[in-house]
Amino acid sequence: MREELGPLADSFSRDHVMSDLGGRTVMEALRDGIDVKDIWAAVARDRELPFF
């Protein structure tokens, strides 16, 4: 995330709630055991980033 979002990555992962993550932030999704690939896919869709 840091490579794609730069200095906003920390704030984004802590504060940005995404419906694709069930109303969770990235940090909450990680805490709840959501697969990292699923989290990145949600971030990529949300920020219109490439998903590899």
C-alpha positions in Angstrom: 0.0 0.0 0.0 2.8 2.4 0.8 4.1 2.1 -2.7 0.7 3.0 -4.2 -0.6 5.4 -1.6 2.6 7.0 -0.4 2.4 8.9 2.9 -1.4 8.5 2.9 -1.1 4.7 3.4 -1.1 4.7 7.2 -4.1 7.0 7.5 -6.0 5.2 4.8 -5.5 1.8 6.4 -6.5 3.1 9.8 -9.4 5.5 8.9 -10.9 4.6 5.5 -14.0 2.3 5.9 -14.8 0.2 2.8 -18.0 -1.5 2.0 -16.1 -4.2 0.1 -14.5 -5.1 3.5 -17.8 -5.3 5.3 -17.7 -1.8 6.6 -14.1 -2.3 8.0 -10.9 -0.4 7.6 -7.8 -2.2 6.3 -6.5 -2.5 9.8 -9.8 -4.0 11.1 -9.9 -6.4 8.2 -6.4 -7.6 9.0 -7.3 -7.9 12.7 -10.4 -10.0 11.7 -8.3 -12.4 9.6 -9.5 -11.3 6.2 -7.0 -12.6 3.6 -4.5 -10.0 2.5 -5.2 -10.7 -1.2 -8.9 -9.9 -0.6 -8.0 -6.7 1.3 -5.7 -5.6 -1.5 -8.4 -6.3 -4.1 -10.8 -4.1 -2.1 -8.2 -1.3 -1.8 -7.5 -1.6 -5.6 -11.2 -1.3 -6.5 -11.7 1.5 -4.1 -8.7 3.6 -5.2 -8.9 2.4 -8.9 -5.5 0.9 -8.7 -4.2 -2.1 -10.7 -4.7 -5.5 -9.1 -2.1 -8.1 -9.9 
